[in-house]
Amino acid sequence: MEIHISSELSELIPGFKLGIIHYNNIVVSDSPQMLKGRLQLFQESLFFDLEDKNVTEFEGISEWRSVFKTTGKDPNRYRHSAEALYRRVRKQNYLPSIQSAIDLNNFFSLQYQVPIGVYDTDKLEGDITVRIGTGEEEYRGLNGRMNSLQNLIVSADGSGPFGSPFVDSDRAPVTLETRNALQIIYHRPSLSCEEAEKMTKSLRDMFIQVHGGEGSSAVIGC
């Protein structure tokens, strides 16, 4: 499976880069107490930070709002997934523990202020292109609604779009049965390639620590 960034997207967003991690032979389960505790404590700490600071004042949140605006999507109507998490925490609507892969993905997204997607590789087909969605494209998202993909950044395989930094489709979610997974980290364009590599490897190592298996990572767009 090869993953590419479209030339249109690279030209439109200078510095656009993705952390790509492939996992094999993982075991997804109820989150260990360590992860549940870290996720809860981080949200409680963030809540207090948000009492004195606007969501949009966080650098990662703000930068990804700008990316949405540049591709033609109103960030006030279409909030990227990391911003949506921050706004939940601000209302003290803390994220509950769901299962280890989702909990860890949410923790990383909160910590680094960027959208992150994780997918069941066995439900994907062929190579993947990350590009800008067209007016004819839509999918049913994990939010339970049909979502227009026009002007949204999307990840598409041989069967079409399946993921986005806005909301993922319901086609390839990671479940308790997942054994092989793909994680896509939507790094801040301003982040250096060296920092992006370091962050991607850190996420990979912690994911494997929780789920076992093997992982390989790379940053594309550098």
N, C-alpha and C positions, 0 to 999 in steps of 0.2 A: 504494500500500500504506500503510494507516494502522495505527498501533500504539497500543494503549490499555492502561492498567492498570485492572484491575477495581476497583470501589468496595469490595468486600469486602477485597481486599488492601491498598488504601490506608488503610482504617479500622483494619485489624489491625496494620499496621506504619507508624506515623507517620514521615513523612519518606522513605518508600519512593520511590526514583527510579531511572531507568534512563538510561544514555547510549545513544543510538541513532545508528548510522552506516550510511548507504547508500553502497555503492561501485559504480561502473559502469566497464566496460571495463578491468578489472584483468588482470594476467598473473601467475598463481601458478607458481612454479618452485622449483628447488632454492634453498635460502637462500644469500644472498651471504655471503662470509666474515665481513664485518662483523657480521652478525646472529648467525651461528654463534658467533663469538667472544664477543659480548656475553652471549648466553644462557649459555654455558659459564662465563664469568667471574662472572656474577651468581650462578649456582648454587654455585660454589666459595666465594664470599664469604658467601653465606647459610648454607652448611654450617657455617662457623666461628661465625657468630652463633648457630646452633642448638645449638652445644656448650654455650653458657652460658644459653640461653633456651628455654623450652618453646614448642612450636608455638602453643599457645593463648594465649600472652602477647603475641603480635603483635595489634595493635588490630583490623586488618581481619579477620583470621582469627576472632578472638573475637566481633566484632560479627555476623559472618555465622552463626556457631554459634548466637547468640542468636536471629537471625531464624528459623532452622530450628526451634528450640525453640518459638518463638511460633506458628508455623503448625501445630505438632503433630508434628514429625518429630524423633526423637532424634538429636542431632548426634554422639553417640558411635557410632551405628550407620550414620548417613547423613552422611558428611563432604562438605561442599561442595567443589567442584572445586579452589578455591585451596588449601584445607587439604590435600587429597589430594596436590597438587603439593609443598607444603611437607614433608609426611611422606616423600615419595620422596627429596627432597633430604637430609633428615635422615639417611636410611639410606645416603647417598652413591649412591643409585640415580638418577643424573642423567638428565634428559630428553635423549634423543638428538635430533639434527636430523632432522625429517621432511620438511617443505617450508615454504616461506616464510610462508604464512598461519598455519599451526598453530604454527610456531616463534615468530612474533611475538605471537600470542595468548597462548601460554604465558609468554613474557617479560613481557608486560603484566600478566598475572595474578599472577605472582611479584612483580613490582615494586610493584604497588598492593594486593596482598593481597585481591583480590576475584575472584569468578567472572566470566568473560567467555566469551560464546559467539559463534561466527562461522559463518554458514550461507550456502549457495548459494541466492540469491534465486529463481533460475529453477526451483528444486525446491519452492518454497512457493506456496500458493494463497490469494489474497484478503487480507483484513485480519488483523491479529494481535492477540490479547488475552493479556496476561500476568496470570495468575490462579492460584488454588490448585486443584491436581488433585483429582479425585474418586476414590472407592473403586473405580469400575469401569474407570478408565483405566490403561493400561500401554503401554509400547513397548519395542522392542528397542533397547538403548543401544549406544553405541560401545564399551562394556565387554564386548559380546558376550552380555549377559544380558537377559532380560525384566525390566523394572523397574516395580514398582507406583508410580503417581504420586499415590497418596492422600496428602494434606496436604503435597505438594511444590509449590513455586512452579514453574509451567510456562509456556512460551510456546506458544500454540496458534494455528494458522491455520485455513483452511476445512476442512482434512482432519483436524484434531485436534492434540494436543500434539506438538511436535517438538524442544523444547529445555527445559533446566532448569539451574539452578546446581549441581545434583547431577551429572547426566551427560546428555549430549545423545543424541537418537535417531540411528539410522543412516540417517534419511530424507533429510537435506539437508546432508551434510558438504561442506566446501569441498575440492575436489580440484584437480589440475593443469589440469582442463578448465574450471574455474569462471571466469566472466567478470564476474558481478555478485554482490555479497555483501551480507549484513546482519550487522552486529556489534552485540551487545547487551552493555552493560557494567552489571553489577549493583552500582551504587555503594553505598557504606556509607550507611545511612539518616542517620547523624549528619553526613555531609559537607554543607557548604553548597551551595546551588545554584550560586553563583559558582565554587566550587572544582570542582564536578562539570562545569560547562561548560568550564572550563580544561583539566581532565584529558581530557575527551572529545575536544576539539579537538586536543590533543597526540597522542593515540592515532591520530586520523584522519590527521593530517599525516605521522606516521611510517609508517603503513600505506601511504599513497599514495607516499611517498618510495621504498619498497621495491617496490611493485606497479604503480606508474603509475596511469592512469585518473583518475576524478574521485570526489569524495566530498562528501556533505552530512551534517551532524550536528545533533543536538538533544538536549536533556535533557528527559524527560517526568516528570511528578510534582512539578514545581516551580511 
